[in-house]
Amino acid sequence: MNQPELVVARYQENLNWLYNLPVQRTPDGWSAGVTITVYDKSPDRSAGARAVTLPNIGREAHTYLQHMVNQYDQLAEWTIFCQGKPFDHAFDFKKTLRSYIEHTDPLIDPAGRPFHWLGHLIDTDDKQGQRLFQPWSKNEDGRGLDLLGFHRALFGTDGPDLYTFVLGAQFAVHRDLIRQRPIDFYRHALDVSVSFPDAAHCYERSWDRVFGIVGVDPAWLAGRQTVYLKPIKRLDYPPAP
């Protein structure tokens, strides 16, 4: 089994946490047991010479898809995709990463669960973004989110009425699941990530569908649209989509 790869989509975030992962450290300060690939979209390219620089377009969706296209034939067995600051939406991200490195979690089984959302809050948006995106505090003009049009642009079909996902656009996926779709699909998805309005927010709600899998079991949800997987200390503000 080869070691997992951590793909970090950075825009100006402090990456010191990479030097404090709960695994063995190499002499140059990076962690052994996991391949770390940082894609940097910061204006000053301050992530260092080891980072792969990308234009500041398409947010993390463009970064993730760029990696899938470029590494399609050389993917790690497991790839963990995360933001430059993953802890806002995944408190226990370091613990989760260790489970992939040490293969200690029995749920990490590509035959049973080749895709895992990473985060502590499950939520649901509708196909026009009216439930979550429109009232989001960072959506200053109160616009909707055209998930219906996005689904048509990406898949050529109408999508569902509701999208249930884990907030934060962070997940782990097995290479066999990625490769169930041809590379041309991901090239098209990469184009969509920069051509469709608010595509990154649409992808955040749709990564499981990108890989043709149901990421949250409807039977387990039992009709719930919002589920807190970890205790939330502050609920003064509605969760961001």
Sequence and secondary structure as in RCSB ss.txt:
>XXXX:A:sequence
MNQPELVVARYQENLNWLYNLPVQRTPDGWSAGVTITVYDKSPDRSAGARAVTLPNIGREAHTYLQHMVNQYDQL
AEWTIFCQGKPFDHAFDFKKTLRSYIEHTDPLIDPAGRPFHWLGHLIDTDDKQGQRLFQPWSKNEDGRGLDLLGF
HRALFGTDGPDLYTFVLGAQFAVHRDLIRQRPIDFYRHALDVSVSFPDAAHCYERSWDRVFGIVGVDPAWLAGRQ
TVYLKPIKRLDYPPAP
>XXXX:A:secstr
    EEEEEESS   GGGGG SS B TTS BTTSEEEEEE  TT TT TTSEE  S SHHHHHHHHHHHHTGGG 
 SEEEEEESSGGGT TTHHHHHHHHHHT  TT  TTT SEEE SSEEEEEETTSTTTTTT TT TT     HHHH
HHHHHSS   SEEEEETTS EEEEHHHHTTS HHHHHHHHHHHHHSTTHHHHHHTTHHHHTTS SS HHHHTT S
 EESS  S  SS    
